[in-house]
Amino acid sequence: MNAAQLLPAARDFYSRHPEYRHLEPWELAQVLWSLNYTNDLESEGEIGAASEVARQDYPEWWRAA
């Protein structure tokens, strides 16, 4: 998976699994891989960046909860 595919995957992941929104990038990498959102473990930096952008799609109350 490349960086262009990671952001849509993160958005889909958060819409389906909002309970994981507070995970650190290294934790999120494991979850994305175990739930078959990615075929390989992606770099923490790329996942962290995509995660931050994806989280901005949601209202403040969702991000703060």
Secondary structure, 3 states (H helix, E strand, C coil): CCHHHHHHHHHHHHHHCHHHCCCCHHHHHHHHHHCCCCCCCCCHHHHHHHHHHHHCCCCHHHHHC
